[in-house]
Structure formats: C-alpha cells, structure tokens
Amino acid sequence: MTTVVKCPTCGKDVRWVPENRFRPFCSERCKQIDLGAWAAEKYRIGGNEDDTPPDDEAPPTDTRQ
C-alpha cells in the first residue's frame, strides 16, 4: 500500500515513495516556491518573542575574587 500525501504548496496528491525525489512536494516548482517563502520569512516557527533575550543584553560578569 502506497501512502499518499498532499503537496504542501499546491495540494495535489503525492505518492510517498522513494522514486519521488521531490516528496512531500509534487514537483521541483512547488519545492522552490516553498523554499522561496522560507527565504522571504513568510513562515515563522511558533513561540513567544519574550522567550528570547535581546541581542544587546550583556552576558553576566563573574564577580568572584
């Protein structure tokens, strides 16, 4: 039995087999569209921005003598 998934870009049915070198995408075109969206920062990984310290925050100094 072959697993079938939807292409994340266009929604077309895609057979999940080793011969499909573009999986989970249906084609090179859909793969490149998705890569371009990541490069343009259209996708975000979930999280809260408050979890990350600001870049300009100085690291703690060692006060031991």
Backbone torsions as a table, in degrees:
resi	resn	phi	psi	omega
1	MET	NA	129.9	-179.3
2	THR	-96.8	133.2	176.9
3	THR	-79.3	138.0	177.7
4	VAL	-119.6	130.2	178.1
5	VAL	-122.9	167.2	176.4
6	LYS	-92.7	136.7	174.6
7	CYS	-61.8	127.8	-178.4
8	PRO	-64.6	-19.8	-177.9
9	THR	-90.1	-50.4	-173.5
10	CYS	-113.6	-12.8	177.8
11	GLY	87.1	1.2	179.2
12	LYS	-67.8	146.1	176.3
13	ASP	-65.0	135.0	-179.0
14	VAL	-129.2	127.3	175.7
15	ARG	-76.1	129.2	-179.0
16	TRP	-90.5	82.8	-179.7
17	VAL	-132.3	153.7	-179.5
18	PRO	-57.2	-29.2	-179.3
19	GLU	-68.6	-20.4	179.4
20	ASN	-86.2	97.2	-174.9
21	ARG	-74.6	-9.7	-179.1
22	PHE	-100.6	-1.6	-174.8
23	ARG	-55.0	140.6	8.6
24	PRO	-83.4	6.3	-179.9
25	PHE	-87.8	160.3	-179.4
26	CYS	-86.6	-20.1	-175.8
27	SER	-157.6	169.1	175.2
28	GLU	-61.2	-37.7	-179.3
29	ARG	-59.6	-49.5	-179.9
30	CYS	-64.6	-35.9	177.5
31	LYS	-62.9	-44.0	-179.3
32	GLN	-69.6	-35.5	176.3
33	ILE	-61.1	-44.2	179.6
34	ASP	-65.5	-43.5	178.6
35	LEU	-61.6	-41.2	177.8
36	GLY	-62.6	-37.3	178.3
37	ALA	-65.4	-40.4	176.3
38	TRP	-64.0	-44.4	-178.5
39	ALA	-63.3	-32.5	179.3
40	ALA	-85.6	6.1	180.0
41	GLU	58.4	37.0	175.8
42	LYS	-80.1	-18.7	177.1
43	TYR	-106.3	147.6	177.8
44	ARG	-132.9	141.9	173.1
45	ILE	-85.7	131.6	-175.8
46	GLY	-57.3	152.8	179.1
47	GLY	154.8	175.0	-179.4
48	ASN	-110.8	127.5	-178.7
49	GLU	-61.7	-22.8	178.9
50	ASP	-68.8	-16.1	-179.6
51	ASP	-74.1	-18.5	-176.2
52	THR	-103.6	126.4	178.0
53	PRO	-68.7	151.4	178.6
54	PRO	-62.8	150.3	-179.0
55	ASP	-64.1	-29.1	-176.3
56	ASP	-86.4	2.1	178.9
57	GLU	-72.9	126.6	-179.1
58	ALA	-74.8	144.4	177.0
59	PRO	-69.9	154.1	-179.2
60	PRO	-62.5	145.4	178.6
61	THR	-98.4	152.1	-179.5
62	ASP	-84.4	115.3	-177.0
63	THR	-100.4	4.6	178.7
64	ARG	-71.5	148.1	178.5
65	GLN	-122.8	NA	NA
